[in-house]
Amino acid sequence: MRYLLYSILVIVAITAAAFTIVGIPGHLSRKPPLEVFPDMDRQAKLRPEKPFDFFTNGLSSQLPPAGTVVRSAPVHTAHGPVYEYQDVPFNTGRVTGATNFVALNPLVVDAKSLQRGREQFDIYCAPCHGRLGDGNGITKKIGAMPAVINLHDQRIIDMTDGEIFNTITHGKGLMGAYGPIVAAQDRWAIVAYTRALELSWLGSPDELTAEQRATLKK
């Protein structure tokens, strides 16, 4: 009987010690828990440009080693280089600090970007909107999507470039979001090509120069 009592007391003492060290489940405490294997969850922090003896120059901040791969390559826009993580109109389609959409495409629109826009349009947009942008893509022809927006409708023409970019990015109605799978530069290229399609569909020969009209006649 005495040994049983001693055993119970030992178990109670061990349990109490364990709860004292580890803590009670669900109990809030400002004291950090005991960590047998911390797994580098918490480490000493170095502030930029502060003394640090590990490096030969004695500073905590160092230049990137030669050959370091950057997070993303900059895109050269009409307003200078832009990185994909920056909160700027090129990545959002909106005026910085406002909810308004930007009026004009910030991408440098040239033959190269239009060609890229055509390639991306044919991959992601043409199946529904058709290669001409008239809403007669393959999904409509097989009955998978009976109603598809005609990109030459006046409502689309009146949209700002930023609003079209926003629709491509986040989707609308039955249209899915292409932001996660199409880079911002390519989305703007699609916008530029969409505008080119509008001009080819709705433009008039009177809007061309004499040299351009002569080229068409050939």
C-alpha positions in Angstrom: 0.0 0.0 0.0 2.9 2.3 0.9 4.6 1.7 -2.5 1.3 2.4 -4.3 1.0 5.7 -2.5 4.6 6.6 -3.3 4.0 5.7 -7.0 0.9 7.9 -7.1 2.8 10.8 -5.6 5.7 10.4 -8.0 3.3 10.4 -11.0 1.5 13.5 -9.7 4.8 15.2 -9.2 6.0 14.4 -12.7 2.7 15.5 -14.2 2.8 18.8 -12.3 6.3 19.4 -13.4 5.5 18.6 -17.0 2.5 21.0 -17.0 4.8 23.6 -15.3 7.4 23.3 -18.0 5.3 22.7 -21.1 2.2 24.6 -20.1 -1.5 23.8 -20.0 -3.2 23.2 -23.4 -5.3 26.2 -24.4 -3.8 28.4 -21.7 -2.5 31.8 -22.8 0.8 32.9 -21.6 3.3 35.6 -22.5 6.2 33.3 -21.7 7.7 31.4 -24.7 7.1 27.7 -24.6 9.9 25.2 -24.0 11.4 24.1 -27.3 13.5 21.0 -27.4 14.1 21.4 -31.1 13.5 25.1 -32.1 14.2 24.3 -35.8 15.4 27.9 -36.4 11.9 29.3 -35.9 13.4 32.3 -34.1 16.8 33.8 -35.0 18.7 36.9 -34.2 17.8 39.8 -36.4 20.2 42.2 -38.0 19.2 45.7 -38.9 20.4 47.2 -42.2 23.7 49.0 -42.3 24.5 48.0 -38.6 27.9 46.7 -37.4 28.3 43.0 -37.9 31.7 41.3 -37.5 30.9 38.3 -39.7 31.5 40.1 -43.0 34.9 41.7 -43.8 33.5 45.2 -44.2 31.8 45.0 -40.7 28.3 45.7 -42.0 25.1 43.6 -41.9 24.0 44.7 -45.4 25.8 43.3 -48.4 25.6 43.6 -52.1 24.1 40.6 -53.9 26.7 38.0 -55.0 27.6 38.0 -58.7 25.1 35.9 -60.7 22.2 36.4 -58.3 18.8 35.9 -60.0 16.5 38.8 -59.3 12.8 38.2 -58.2 11.6 39.4 -61.6 13.1 41.1 -64.6 11.9 44.7 -65.1 9.4 45.4 -67.9 10.4 48.5 -69.8 7.2 50.6 -70.1 6.4 54.0 -71.5 7.0 55.4 -68.0 10.2 53.5 -67.2 11.1 50.0 -65.9 8.5 48.3 -63.7 8.8 45.1 -61.5 5.9 42.7 -61.1 5.6 43.2 -57.4 5.2 47.0 -57.5 1.8 48.6 -56.8 1.8 50.7 -60.0 -0.8 51.1 -62.8 1.2 48.7 -65.0 0.4 45.9 -62.6 -3.1 47.0 -61.4 -4.6 48.8 -64.3 -5.7 51.6 -61.9 -4.4 55.1 -61.1 -2.1 54.8 -58.0 -4.0 55.7 -54.8 -7.4 55.7 -56.6 -10.0 53.3 -57.9 -10.1 54.9 -61.4 -8.8 52.9 -64.3 -5.9 54.2 -66.3 -7.0 55.6 -69.7 -4.2 54.5 -71.9 -2.0 51.4 -72.2 1.3 52.0 -70.4 3.0 49.3 -72.5 5.2 50.5 -75.3 3.0 49.6 -78.2 4.9 48.6 -81.3 5.0 45.8 -83.9 6.7 43.5 -81.4 4.2 44.0 -78.6 1.3 43.8 -81.1 2.6 40.5 -82.4 2.9 39.2 -78.8 -0.6 40.4 -78.1 -1.9 38.5 -81.1 -0.2 35.3 -80.0 -1.6 35.6 -76.4 -5.0 36.6 -77.7 -5.2 33.6 -80.0 -4.3 31.3 -77.1 -6.5 32.7 -74.3 -9.2 34.9 -75.9 -10.0 33.5 -79.3 -11.6 30.2 -78.1 -14.5 32.3 -76.8 -14.3 35.7 -78.5 -13.1 34.4 -81.8 -9.9 35.3 -83.6 -11.6 38.4 -85.0 -13.0 39.4 -81.5 -16.5 39.2 -82.8 -17.7 36.7 -80.1 -17.9 33.7 -82.5 -15.3 31.5 -81.0 -15.3 27.7 -80.9 -17.1 27.6 -77.5 -20.1 29.3 -79.0 -20.1 27.2 -82.2 -20.2 23.9 -80.1 -22.8 25.4 -77.7 -20.5 25.3 -74.7 -21.1 29.0 -74.2 -24.1 30.4 -76.1 -23.5 34.1 -75.3 -20.1 35.6 -75.7 -19.2 39.4 -75.7 -18.4 40.9 -79.1 -15.3 42.9 -78.4 -16.4 45.4 -81.1 -19.5 46.4 -79.2 -19.6 50.1 -78.4 -19.6 49.4 -74.7 -16.2 47.6 -75.0 -14.8 50.3 -77.3 -15.8 53.0 -74.7 -13.9 51.2 -71.9 -10.5 52.5 -70.9 -7.5 50.3 -71.5 -7.2 49.9 -67.7 -10.7 48.5 -67.4 -10.1 46.0 -70.1 -6.9 45.0 -68.4 -8.7 44.6 -65.1 -11.3 42.4 -66.8 -8.6 40.2 -68.2 -6.9 40.1 -64.8 -9.9 39.3 -62.6 -12.5 37.9 -65.0 -16.1 38.9 -65.2 -19.3 36.9 -65.4 -18.5 33.5 -66.9 -15.1 34.6 -67.9 -12.4 33.4 -65.6 -9.4 35.4 -64.2 -6.3 35.3 -66.4 -4.1 37.3 -64.0 -2.6 34.2 -62.4 -1.6 32.6 -65.7 -0.8 35.5 -68.0 1.9 38.0 -67.1 1.0 41.7 -66.8 3.1 42.6 -69.9 1.2 40.0 -72.0 -2.2 41.2 -70.6 -1.4 44.7 -71.8 -0.2 43.3 -75.1 -3.6 41.6 -75.4 -5.3 45.0 -74.7 -3.2 46.6 -77.5 -4.1 43.9 -79.9 -7.8 44.2 -79.0 -7.6 47.8 -79.9 -6.0 46.9 -83.2 -8.8 44.5 -83.9 -11.3 47.3 -83.2 -9.6 49.5 -85.7 -9.4 46.8 -88.3 -13.2 46.1 -87.8 -14.5 49.6 -87.4 -11.8 51.8 -89.0 -12.4 53.8 -92.2 -9.9 54.2 -95.1 -10.4 57.9 -94.7 -8.5 57.6 -91.4 -5.3 56.4 -93.2 -2.7 58.5 -94.8 -2.4 58.6 -98.6 0.7 56.3 -98.4 -1.2 53.8 -96.3 -4.2 53.8 -98.7 -1.8 53.2 -101.6 -0.3 50.2 -99.7 -3.8 48.7 -99.2 -4.6 49.0 -102.9 -1.5 47.0 -103.8 
